[in-house]
Amino acid sequence: MTQATKRGAPHKAVKRLEVKSADPKRRATKRLKASERRALIIEAAQAILLAEGLSALTLRNVAEAAGIRMATLQYYFPSREQLFQHAFQETVDAVWTQAINQLDSTPASNTEERLIGFLRSMCETSRNEPMIGCFIELWAAARVHDYAADIMRTYYDDAVALLAQLIQEARPVHGAKQSHQLAVLIMSMIEGLSLFNQIDSQSNRRPRIAPVKMQESIMVLLNAGRG
């Protein structure tokens, strides 16, 4: 926490939420339903996480940003670890749900379109700044915190498993083992692109590689083994 915050100056994320939450009904947290209060807490945590990073994500800062008492926050999220997990998960779920919905809307027999659609969704996340910001904090936290490493491991295991399944369905020639290896390589490519796009965004530069170009490159890689 900065010295300014210790002296009682408004937290940066607090200012953000005050602008978004000017409606007195929103700030009157006692009137909120449990689900609304929980959403407000998550919103505050996400704002702090993206504005100042994991080091600033303390229960006290989040309670201040959400305009609630510490005891109220701890009722919903007893620990910083749980708060981080839910803030990260809800950011990712919004994007992940969109990708899964697209899969569900594509007939299972159309394996090529299912693979292409999923790759398109994953490549487009490389320009989703809130999601990439959360991932950068997750990568850093995973080096020193077991709970963050568990979150990261679960996410990537699930993503790789689904992508490997889609590859094998659309490209049976690769087999299960090679499909898994390709899925790991492709996810690594997409995550690397996400990092470069984040750097370019912060430098006000155009992205070096557009998501559609990344998708085309991935398809070249997948098509290389087709007989």
N, C-alpha and C positions, 0 to 999 in steps of 0.2 A: 504494500500500500504506500502511496506517495506521501510526502510530508504535508502536501496541501490537503489531502484527504484526512490525515490525522488531525489537522487543525480544524476540521469541520467543513471544509469547502466541499461543494457538491461533487460527487463522483462523476466522471465523464459519462459513464453509462446511464447514470441517474438523469442527467440532462436530456439524453436521448429519449428516455421513457417519459419524461415529463412533457416533452413536445408531442409525443405520440398519444399520451394519455391525459390530454388536457380536460377531457370530460370528467366533471366531478364524480359522476357515478362510477367511472373506472377507478379513480383514486380512492373512493370510499370502499376500501377493500372489505370492510366488515359486511357489506351488503352483497358481496360476491358469492356465487355458488362455489362449492368445493372445486369443481372442474375448472371454473373461471379463475379462481385463485391459484390453482396449480399451473394453469397456462400462463398467468402473469409472472409467476416465479421462473418458469422455464424461459420466458421471453427476456426477463432481466438477466438470467444467467447467460443466455446466448449473446445478448448485447455486450456484456462485460467480456466474455470469452473472445469475441471477435474484435472488440475495440482495444483491449489491453492484454489479452492472453491469459493463459491458465494461472499464472502467478497472482493475478488480481481476482481470480474466482474464489472468493472466500464467502462463507455463509453471511458474515456481517455485511459485506459489500452488496450481496444479492438481496438481503433483507432490506437494506437501505434503498436500493434501486427499485424494488417492488413496492415499497411503501408499506411494509408489514413488520410485525415484531419478529425478533429472532426465534422465539418459541413457536410462532405460527409456521415459520419456514421449516423448522426442525420437525414439526409434526408431519410434513409432507416429505421432506428430504433430511433425514437425521445426520447425514454426513456429506462432506464436500465431494467425496467419490461418487455417491449416488446422484448428486446434483449434476456433476459433470457427465456421468453416463447418460442420464435422461436428456440433458441439453444436447449432447452429441447425437443421441439416437433419434430424437425427434427431427433434427436437422436432416439427417441422412434418410429417415423414413419417408419424408416428403418426396425425395428424388427416387428412392428405391421403389416406392409404391407406384409411381408413374411408369417405371420400367416394367414392373410385374404386370400392371394393368394392360400394357401394350402386348406383352406376351400372351396374356389370357384372351385378348381380343383376336389373336392370330390363330387360325386352325393348327392343331398339333401336327397335321400332315404336311403343312407348309414349313418344313424345317429350315429352308434357306431364308425365308422372310423372318422367321423367329430369331434366327441368329443375327441377321443384319439389323433388325429392329433393336435387339438388346445391345449390340455394339454401338449403334447410333446413340442410344440413351446414355451409355457409359461414357462415350466420347464427349457428349454435350455437357456432362458434369464437370469437365475440365475447365469450363468457364463459369461455373457456379461459385461465385466468390464466398458466400456464407459457408457452403459445404466444404470448400477447399480450406478456408480459414480454420474450420473445426478440425479437419484432418491434420493440418500442420501442427496444431496444438496437441492432437492425439499422438502424432509421431514423436514429438518431443517428450510428452509425458510417459510414453511407453518405454522409453529408455531407462526410467528410474522408478516407475510405479507399476506394480503387478496388475492392479485393477485396470489401468489403461492398456497394458499389454494384452490382457484378456479380451477387452473390448475390440482391440485392433485385430487380434487373432480370429475372433468369431466372425467379424465382418468380412475379412479377406477369405477365410475358409469358405464361407457361404457364397461369396461372389465368384470365387474360382470354381467351386463345385458346380454352380449353375451354368457358368460359361463353358466349362468342360463338357457338361451334358449336352448343351446346345451345339457345340462343335462336333461332338461324336455323332449326334443325330443327323447333322447336315453333311458331315464329312466322315462317314464310317471308315474310310481308308486309313484314317489316323489311328484308330484304336483308342482304348481307354487311357493308357499310359501317356501316349503322345498328345492326346487331347488335353489332358491335365497339364502337361508341360507347356503346351501352347497357351492355355488359359492363364497360367502364371506369367508367362512372357508378355501376353497382351495386357493384363492388368498392370504389370510393371510399366509398360509403355504409356498407358493412359495416366497413371499416377505421375510419371515423369513429366508428361505434357501439362498436367494440372499445375505442377510446381512452376514450370516455366511461364505458364499463362498468368499465374499469380504475380510473379516477378514483373512481367511485362505490364500488368494492370497497375501495379504500384508505381511503375516508372512512366505511366501514361503512354506506353508504346503499344502498337498493334501486336496481337498475338503472332508468334513466329510460325505456328502451324495451326490452321483452322481445324476444328473437330472433324469436318467432312474429309479433309486430307488425311487425318489420322485413320479414319475409318477405311478409306481407300487403301492405305498402306497395310492395314491389318488384313484386309481381304486378299491382297497380293500374297501376304505371308501364308494365309490359310489355303489359298489356291495352288501354292507351290507343290503341294504333295498330291494333287489330284491326278489320277492316272487317265 
